[in-house]
């Protein structure tokens, strides 16, 4: 079973999708949208996000 990560920042999740990573699931949780991504597949994008290199 693959591990997943939850992203609640719509700008970050949009950047992931823009760069080719499809969410596993999108759902509404109490007061916000949550994007579920594969943890291993998102690592390179996360590192770019932290360095502000992800467009």
mmCIF file of the N, C-alpha and C atoms, coordinates in Angstrom:
data_MODEL
# 
_entry.id   MODEL 
# 
loop_
_atom_site.group_PDB 
_atom_site.id 
_atom_site.type_symbol 
_atom_site.label_atom_id 
_atom_site.label_alt_id 
_atom_site.label_comp_id 
_atom_site.label_asym_id 
_atom_site.label_entity_id 
_atom_site.label_seq_id 
_atom_site.pdbx_PDB_ins_code 
_atom_site.Cartn_x 
_atom_site.Cartn_y 
_atom_site.Cartn_z 
_atom_site.occupancy 
_atom_site.B_iso_or_equiv 
_atom_site.pdbx_formal_charge 
_atom_site.auth_seq_id 
_atom_site.auth_comp_id 
_atom_site.auth_asym_id 
_atom_site.auth_atom_id 
_atom_site.pdbx_PDB_model_num 
ATOM 1   N N  . UNK A 1 1  ? 0.842   -1.185 0.000   1.00 0.00 ? 1  UNK A N  1 
ATOM 2   C CA . UNK A 1 1  ? 0.000   0.000  0.000   1.00 0.00 ? 1  UNK A CA 1 
ATOM 3   C C  . UNK A 1 1  ? 0.885   1.245  0.000   1.00 0.00 ? 1  UNK A C  1 
ATOM 4   N N  . UNK A 1 2  ? 0.582   2.169  -0.887  1.00 0.00 ? 2  UNK A N  1 
ATOM 5   C CA . UNK A 1 2  ? 1.338   3.418  -0.962  1.00 0.00 ? 2  UNK A CA 1 
ATOM 6   C C  . UNK A 1 2  ? 0.919   4.366  0.138   1.00 0.00 ? 2  UNK A C  1 
ATOM 7   N N  . UNK A 1 3  ? 1.893   5.078  0.664   1.00 0.00 ? 3  UNK A N  1 
ATOM 8   C CA . UNK A 1 3  ? 1.584   6.113  1.635   1.00 0.00 ? 3  UNK A CA 1 
ATOM 9   C C  . UNK A 1 3  ? 1.141   7.361  0.885   1.00 0.00 ? 3  UNK A C  1 
ATOM 10  N N  . UNK A 1 4  ? 0.327   8.150  1.541   1.00 0.00 ? 4  UNK A N  1 
ATOM 11  C CA . UNK A 1 4  ? -0.179  9.364  0.915   1.00 0.00 ? 4  UNK A CA 1 
ATOM 12  C C  . UNK A 1 4  ? 0.107   10.569 1.799   1.00 0.00 ? 4  UNK A C  1 
ATOM 13  N N  . UNK A 1 5  ? 0.026   11.740 1.182   1.00 0.00 ? 5  UNK A N  1 
ATOM 14  C CA . UNK A 1 5  ? 0.128   12.995 1.920   1.00 0.00 ? 5  UNK A CA 1 
ATOM 15  C C  . UNK A 1 5  ? -1.116  13.808 1.624   1.00 0.00 ? 5  UNK A C  1 
ATOM 16  N N  . UNK A 1 6  ? -1.484  14.645 2.577   1.00 0.00 ? 6  UNK A N  1 
ATOM 17  C CA . UNK A 1 6  ? -2.646  15.519 2.410   1.00 0.00 ? 6  UNK A CA 1 
ATOM 18  C C  . UNK A 1 6  ? -2.146  16.945 2.268   1.00 0.00 ? 6  UNK A C  1 
ATOM 19  N N  . UNK A 1 7  ? -2.617  17.618 1.239   1.00 0.00 ? 7  UNK A N  1 
ATOM 20  C CA . UNK A 1 7  ? -2.276  19.020 1.008   1.00 0.00 ? 7  UNK A CA 1 
ATOM 21  C C  . UNK A 1 7  ? -3.563  19.823 1.101   1.00 0.00 ? 7  UNK A C  1 
ATOM 22  N N  . UNK A 1 8  ? -3.554  20.881 1.906   1.00 0.00 ? 8  UNK A N  1 
ATOM 23  C CA . UNK A 1 8  ? -4.733  21.734 2.032   1.00 0.00 ? 8  UNK A CA 1 
ATOM 24  C C  . UNK A 1 8  ? -4.509  23.106 1.403   1.00 0.00 ? 8  UNK A C  1 
ATOM 25  N N  . UNK A 1 9  ? -3.297  23.396 0.980   1.00 0.00 ? 9  UNK A N  1 
ATOM 26  C CA . UNK A 1 9  ? -2.981  24.656 0.323   1.00 0.00 ? 9  UNK A CA 1 
ATOM 27  C C  . UNK A 1 9  ? -3.342  24.520 -1.159  1.00 0.00 ? 9  UNK A C  1 
ATOM 28  N N  . UNK A 1 10 ? -4.354  25.262 -1.636  1.00 0.00 ? 10 UNK A N  1 
ATOM 29  C CA . UNK A 1 10 ? -4.769  25.109 -3.037  1.00 0.00 ? 10 UNK A CA 1 
ATOM 30  C C  . UNK A 1 10 ? -3.697  25.564 -4.030  1.00 0.00 ? 10 UNK A C  1 
ATOM 31  N N  . UNK A 1 11 ? -2.843  26.491 -3.641  1.00 0.00 ? 11 UNK A N  1 
ATOM 32  C CA . UNK A 1 11 ? -1.769  26.937 -4.540  1.00 0.00 ? 11 UNK A CA 1 
ATOM 33  C C  . UNK A 1 11 ? -0.731  25.827 -4.700  1.00 0.00 ? 11 UNK A C  1 
ATOM 34  N N  . UNK A 1 12 ? -0.367  25.198 -3.596  1.00 0.00 ? 12 UNK A N  1 
ATOM 35  C CA . UNK A 1 12 ? 0.601   24.099 -3.635  1.00 0.00 ? 12 UNK A CA 1 
ATOM 36  C C  . UNK A 1 12 ? 0.048   22.914 -4.413  1.00 0.00 ? 12 UNK A C  1 
ATOM 37  N N  . UNK A 1 13 ? -1.177  22.527 -4.133  1.00 0.00 ? 13 UNK A N  1 
ATOM 38  C CA . UNK A 1 13 ? -1.749  21.376 -4.837  1.00 0.00 ? 13 UNK A CA 1 
ATOM 39  C C  . UNK A 1 13 ? -1.907  21.683 -6.328  1.00 0.00 ? 13 UNK A C  1 
ATOM 40  N N  . UNK A 1 14 ? -2.257  22.918 -6.658  1.00 0.00 ? 14 UNK A N  1 
ATOM 41  C CA . UNK A 1 14 ? -2.350  23.307 -8.066  1.00 0.00 ? 14 UNK A CA 1 
ATOM 42  C C  . UNK A 1 14 ? -1.008  23.226 -8.767  1.00 0.00 ? 14 UNK A C  1 
ATOM 43  N N  . UNK A 1 15 ? 0.053   23.611 -8.070  1.00 0.00 ? 15 UNK A N  1 
ATOM 44  C CA . UNK A 1 15 ? 1.400   23.529 -8.644  1.00 0.00 ? 15 UNK A CA 1 
ATOM 45  C C  . UNK A 1 15 ? 1.796   22.071 -8.867  1.00 0.00 ? 15 UNK A C  1 
ATOM 46  N N  . UNK A 1 16 ? 1.407   21.194 -7.954  1.00 0.00 ? 16 UNK A N  1 
ATOM 47  C CA . UNK A 1 16 ? 1.697   19.771 -8.132  1.00 0.00 ? 16 UNK A CA 1 
ATOM 48  C C  . UNK A 1 16 ? 1.002   19.242 -9.383  1.00 0.00 ? 16 UNK A C  1 
ATOM 49  N N  . UNK A 1 17 ? -0.270  19.577 -9.534  1.00 0.00 ? 17 UNK A N  1 
ATOM 50  C CA . UNK A 1 17 ? -1.036  19.113 -10.696 1.00 0.00 ? 17 UNK A CA 1 
ATOM 51  C C  . UNK A 1 17 ? -0.467  19.709 -11.984 1.00 0.00 ? 17 UNK A C  1 
ATOM 52  N N  . UNK A 1 18 ? -0.127  20.986 -11.942 1.00 0.00 ? 18 UNK A N  1 
ATOM 53  C CA . UNK A 1 18 ? 0.451   21.662 -13.113 1.00 0.00 ? 18 UNK A CA 1 
ATOM 54  C C  . UNK A 1 18 ? 1.744   20.988 -13.561 1.00 0.00 ? 18 UNK A C  1 
ATOM 55  N N  . UNK A 1 19 ? 2.473   20.426 -12.611 1.00 0.00 ? 19 UNK A N  1 
ATOM 56  C CA . UNK A 1 19 ? 3.737   19.761 -12.916 1.00 0.00 ? 19 UNK A CA 1 
ATOM 57  C C  . UNK A 1 19 ? 3.585   18.252 -13.108 1.00 0.00 ? 19 UNK A C  1 
ATOM 58  N N  . UNK A 1 20 ? 2.366   17.797 -13.339 1.00 0.00 ? 20 UNK A N  1 
ATOM 59  C CA . UNK A 1 20 ? 2.134   16.427 -13.773 1.00 0.00 ? 20 UNK A CA 1 
ATOM 60  C C  . UNK A 1 20 ? 1.757   15.406 -12.718 1.00 0.00 ? 20 UNK A C  1 
ATOM 61  N N  . UNK A 1 21 ? 1.599   15.811 -11.466 1.00 0.00 ? 21 UNK A N  1 
ATOM 62  C CA . UNK A 1 21 ? 1.222   14.850 -10.418 1.00 0.00 ? 21 UNK A CA 1 
ATOM 63  C C  . UNK A 1 21 ? -0.282  14.905 -10.203 1.00 0.00 ? 21 UNK A C  1 
ATOM 64  N N  . UNK A 1 22 ? -0.952  13.812 -10.517 1.00 0.00 ? 22 UNK A N  1 
ATOM 65  C CA . UNK A 1 22 ? -2.401  13.748 -10.360 1.00 0.00 ? 22 UNK A CA 1 
ATOM 66  C C  . UNK A 1 22 ? -2.766  13.374 -8.921  1.00 0.00 ? 22 UNK A C  1 
ATOM 67  N N  . UNK A 1 23 ? -3.748  14.050 -8.341  1.00 0.00 ? 23 UNK A N  1 
ATOM 68  C CA . UNK A 1 23 ? -4.168  13.663 -6.994  1.00 0.00 ? 23 UNK A CA 1 
ATOM 69  C C  . UNK A 1 23 ? -4.866  12.298 -7.001  1.00 0.00 ? 23 UNK A C  1 
ATOM 70  N N  . UNK A 1 24 ? -4.691  11.577 -5.920  1.00 0.00 ? 24 UNK A N  1 
ATOM 71  C CA . UNK A 1 24 ? -5.368  10.291 -5.758  1.00 0.00 ? 24 UNK A CA 1 
ATOM 72  C C  . UNK A 1 24 ? -6.837  10.539 -5.461  1.00 0.00 ? 24 UNK A C  1 
ATOM 73  N N  . UNK A 1 25 ? -7.079  11.572 -4.658  1.00 0.00 ? 25 UNK A N  1 
ATOM 74  C CA . UNK A 1 25 ? -8.441  11.889 -4.253  1.00 0.00 ? 25 UNK A CA 1 
ATOM 75  C C  . UNK A 1 25 ? -8.497  13.361 -3.850  1.00 0.00 ? 25 UNK A C  1 
ATOM 76  N N  . UNK A 1 26 ? -9.645  13.989 -4.069  1.00 0.00 ? 26 UNK A N  1 
ATOM 77  C CA . UNK A 1 26 ? -9.910  15.354 -3.605  1.00 0.00 ? 26 UNK A CA 1 
ATOM 78  C C  . UNK A 1 26 ? -11.214 15.287 -2.820  1.00 0.00 ? 26 UNK A C  1 
ATOM 79  N N  . UNK A 1 27 ? -11.199 15.845 -1.616  1.00 0.00 ? 27 UNK A N  1 
ATOM 80  C CA . UNK A 1 27 ? -12.419 15.804 -0.815  1.00 0.00 ? 27 UNK A CA 1 
ATOM 81  C C  . UNK A 1 27 ? -12.542 17.036 0.068   1.00 0.00 ? 27 UNK A C  1 
ATOM 82  N N  . UNK A 1 28 ? -13.747 17.300 0.512   1.00 0.00 ? 28 UNK A N  1 
ATOM 83  C CA . UNK A 1 28 ? -14.066 18.416 1.401   1.00 0.00 ? 28 UNK A CA 1 
ATOM 84  C C  . UNK A 1 28 ? -14.017 17.908 2.838   1.00 0.00 ? 28 UNK A C  1 
ATOM 85  N N  . UNK A 1 29 ? -13.244 18.587 3.693   1.00 0.00 ? 29 UNK A N  1 
ATOM 86  C CA . UNK A 1 29 ? -13.122 18.181 5.092   1.00 0.00 ? 29 UNK A CA 1 
ATOM 87  C C  . UNK A 1 29 ? -13.478 19.350 5.998   1.00 0.00 ? 29 UNK A C  1 
ATOM 88  N N  . UNK A 1 30 ? -14.622 19.304 6.568   1.00 0.00 ? 30 UNK A N  1 
ATOM 89  C CA . UNK A 1 30 ? -15.181 20.296 7.497   1.00 0.00 ? 30 UNK A CA 1 
ATOM 90  C C  . UNK A 1 30 ? -15.233 21.692 6.880   1.00 0.00 ? 30 UNK A C  1 
ATOM 91  N N  . UNK A 1 31 ? -14.079 22.349 6.695   1.00 0.00 ? 31 UNK A N  1 
ATOM 92  C CA . UNK A 1 31 ? -14.109 23.726 6.160   1.00 0.00 ? 31 UNK A CA 1 
ATOM 93  C C  . UNK A 1 31 ? -13.073 23.978 5.080   1.00 0.00 ? 31 UNK A C  1 
ATOM 94  N N  . UNK A 1 32 ? -12.490 22.913 4.501   1.00 0.00 ? 32 UNK A N  1 
ATOM 95  C CA . UNK A 1 32 ? -11.474 23.109 3.463   1.00 0.00 ? 32 UNK A CA 1 
ATOM 96  C C  . UNK A 1 32 ? -11.373 21.901 2.540   1.00 0.00 ? 32 UNK A C  1 
ATOM 97  N N  . UNK A 1 33 ? -10.846 22.165 1.338   1.00 0.00 ? 33 UNK A N  1 
ATOM 98  C CA . UNK A 1 33 ? -10.569 21.107 0.387   1.00 0.00 ? 33 UNK A CA 1 
ATOM 99  C C  . UNK A 1 33 ? -9.269  20.433 0.764   1.00 0.00 ? 33 UNK A C  1 
ATOM 100 N N  . UNK A 1 34 ? -9.196  19.134 0.535   1.00 0.00 ? 34 UNK A N  1 
ATOM 101 C CA . UNK A 1 34 ? -7.991  18.359 0.807   1.00 0.00 ? 34 UNK A CA 1 
ATOM 102 C C  . UNK A 1 34 ? -7.645  17.577 -0.456  1.00 0.00 ? 34 UNK A C  1 
ATOM 103 N N  . UNK A 1 35 ? -6.378  17.673 -0.863  1.00 0.00 ? 35 UNK A N  1 
ATOM 104 C CA . UNK A 1 35 ? -5.864  16.926 -1.999  1.00 0.00 ? 35 UNK A CA 1 
ATOM 105 C C  . UNK A 1 35 ? -4.967  15.832 -1.464  1.00 0.00 ? 35 UNK A C  1 
ATOM 106 N N  . UNK A 1 36 ? -5.212  14.605 -1.885  1.00 0.00 ? 36 UNK A N  1 
ATOM 107 C CA . UNK A 1 36 ? -4.442  13.456 -1.449  1.00 0.00 ? 36 UNK A CA 1 
ATOM 108 C C  . UNK A 1 36 ? -3.501  13.056 -2.582  1.00 0.00 ? 36 UNK A C  1 
ATOM 109 N N  . UNK A 1 37 ? -2.184  13.030 -2.283  1.00 0.00 ? 37 UNK A N  1 
ATOM 110 C CA . UNK A 1 37 ? -1.172  12.690 -3.279  1.00 0.00 ? 37 UNK A CA 1 
ATOM 111 C C  . UNK A 1 37 ? -0.329  11.521 -2.790  1.00 0.00 ? 37 UNK A C  1 
ATOM 112 N N  . UNK A 1 38 ? 0.264   10.798 -3.733  1.00 0.00 ? 38 UNK A N  1 
ATOM 113 C CA . UNK A 1 38 ? 1.211   9.745  -3.410  1.00 0.00 ? 38 UNK A CA 1 
ATOM 114 C C  . UNK A 1 38 ? 2.466   10.377 -2.807  1.00 0.00 ? 38 UNK A C  1 
ATOM 115 N N  . UNK A 1 39 ? 2.900   9.879  -1.661  1.00 0.00 ? 39 UNK A N  1 
ATOM 116 C CA . UNK A 1 39 ? 4.014   10.482 -0.922  1.00 0.00 ? 39 UNK A CA 1 
ATOM 117 C C  . UNK A 1 39 ? 5.336   10.424 -1.707  1.00 0.00 ? 39 UNK A C  1 
ATOM 118 N N  . UNK A 1 40 ? 5.679   9.253  -2.225  1.00 0.00 ? 40 UNK A N  1 
ATOM 119 C CA . UNK A 1 40 ? 6.951   9.111  -2.946  1.00 0.00 ? 40 UNK A CA 1 
ATOM 120 C C  . UNK A 1 40 ? 6.976   9.931  -4.231  1.00 0.00 ? 40 UNK A C  1 
ATOM 121 N N  . UNK A 1 41 ? 5.880   9.931  -4.958  1.00 0.00 ? 41 UNK A N  1 
ATOM 122 C CA . UNK A 1 41 ? 5.820   10.665 -6.219  1.00 0.00 ? 41 UNK A CA 1 
ATOM 123 C C  . UNK A 1 41 ? 5.866   12.174 -6.005  1.00 0.00 ? 41 UNK A C  1 
ATOM 124 N N  . UNK A 1 42 ? 5.423   12.632 -4.841  1.00 0.00 ? 42 UNK A N  1 
ATOM 125 C CA . UNK A 1 42 ? 5.379   14.074 -4.589  1.00 0.00 ? 42 UNK A CA 1 
ATOM 126 C C  . UNK A 1 42 ? 6.676   14.637 -4.013  1.00 0.00 ? 42 UNK A C  1 
ATOM 127 N N  . UNK A 1 43 ? 7.588   13.780 -3.580  1.00 0.00 ? 43 UNK A N  1 
ATOM 128 C CA . UNK A 1 43 ? 8.821   14.264 -2.934  1.00 0.00 ? 43 UNK A CA 1 
ATOM 129 C C  . UNK A 1 43 ? 9.612   15.265 -3.775  1.00 0.00 ? 43 UNK A C  1 
ATOM 130 N N  . UNK A 1 44 ? 9.893   14.985 -5.067  1.00 0.00 ? 44 UNK A N  1 
ATOM 131 C CA . UNK A 1 44 ? 10.660  15.964 -5.852  1.00 0.00 ? 44 UNK A CA 1 
ATOM 132 C C  . UNK A 1 44 ? 9.946   17.316 -5.948  1.00 0.00 ? 44 UNK A C  1 
ATOM 133 N N  . UNK A 1 45 ? 8.632   17.277 -6.073  1.00 0.00 ? 45 UNK A N  1 
ATOM 134 C CA . UNK A 1 45 ? 7.873   18.522 -6.158  1.00 0.00 ? 45 UNK A CA 1 
ATOM 135 C C  . UNK A 1 45 ? 7.867   19.254 -4.818  1.00 0.00 ? 45 UNK A C  1 
ATOM 136 N N  . UNK A 1 46 ? 7.820   18.508 -3.723  1.00 0.00 ? 46 UNK A N  1 
ATOM 137 C CA . UNK A 1 46 ? 7.854   19.121 -2.401  1.00 0.00 ? 46 UNK A CA 1 
ATOM 138 C C  . UNK A 1 46 ? 9.169   19.860 -2.173  1.00 0.00 ? 46 UNK A C  1 
ATOM 139 N N  . UNK A 1 47 ? 10.285  19.241 -2.569  1.00 0.00 ? 47 UNK A N  1 
ATOM 140 C CA . UNK A 1 47 ? 11.587  19.895 -2.395  1.00 0.00 ? 47 UNK A CA 1 
ATOM 141 C C  . UNK A 1 47 ? 11.658  21.177 -3.219  1.00 0.00 ? 47 UNK A C  1 
ATOM 142 N N  . UNK A 1 48 ? 11.126  21.133 -4.445  1.00 0.00 ? 48 UNK A N  1 
ATOM 143 C CA . UNK A 1 48 ? 11.086  22.348 -5.267  1.00 0.00 ? 48 UNK A CA 1 
ATOM 144 C C  . UNK A 1 48 ? 10.170  23.399 -4.639  1.00 0.00 ? 48 UNK A C  1 
ATOM 145 N N  . UNK A 1 49 ? 9.056   22.963 -4.083  1.00 0.00 ? 49 UNK A N  1 
ATOM 146 C CA . UNK A 1 49 ? 8.109   23.869 -3.434  1.00 0.00 ? 49 UNK A CA 1 
ATOM 147 C C  . UNK A 1 49 ? 8.786   24.593 -2.266  1.00 0.00 ? 49 UNK A C  1 
ATOM 148 N N  . UNK A 1 50 ? 9.515   23.857 -1.468  1.00 0.00 ? 50 UNK A N  1 
ATOM 149 C CA . UNK A 1 50 ? 10.199  24.454 -0.304  1.00 0.00 ? 50 UNK A CA 1 
ATOM 150 C C  . UNK A 1 50 ? 11.265  25.452 -0.705  1.00 0.00 ? 50 UNK A C  1 
ATOM 151 N N  . UNK A 1 51 ? 11.904  25.227 -1.861  1.00 0.00 ? 51 UNK A N  1 
ATOM 152 C CA . UNK A 1 51 ? 12.935  26.149 -2.358  1.00 0.00 ? 51 UNK A CA 1 
ATOM 153 C C  . UNK A 1 51 ? 12.349  27.238 -3.249  1.00 0.00 ? 51 UNK A C  1 
ATOM 154 N N  . UNK A 1 52 ? 11.018  27.269 -3.329  1.00 0.00 ? 52 UNK A N  1 
ATOM 155 C CA . UNK A 1 52 ? 10.296  28.234 -4.161  1.00 0.00 ? 52 UNK A CA 1 
ATOM 156 C C  . UNK A 1 52 ? 10.702  28.168 -5.636  1.00 0.00 ? 52 UNK A C  1 
ATOM 157 N N  . UNK A 1 53 ? 10.930  26.957 -6.103  1.00 0.00 ? 53 UNK A N  1 
ATOM 158 C CA . UNK A 1 53 ? 11.317  26.716 -7.501  1.00 0.00 ? 53 UNK A CA 1 
ATOM 159 C C  . UNK A 1 53 ? 10.184  26.109 -8.321  1.00 0.00 ? 53 UNK A C  1 
ATOM 160 N N  . UNK A 1 54 ? 9.066   25.822 -7.683  1.00 0.00 ? 54 UNK A N  1 
ATOM 161 C CA . UNK A 1 54 ? 7.962   25.165 -8.376  1.00 0.00 ? 54 UNK A CA 1 
ATOM 162 C C  . UNK A 1 54 ? 7.023   26.213 -8.962  1.00 0.00 ? 54 UNK A C  1 
ATOM 163 N N  . UNK A 1 55 ? 6.806   26.134 -10.271 1.00 0.00 ? 55 UNK A N  1 
ATOM 164 C CA . UNK A 1 55 ? 5.918   27.090 -10.957 1.00 0.00 ? 55 UNK A CA 1 
ATOM 165 C C  . UNK A 1 55 ? 4.553   26.497 -11.103 1.00 0.00 ? 55 UNK A C  1 
# 
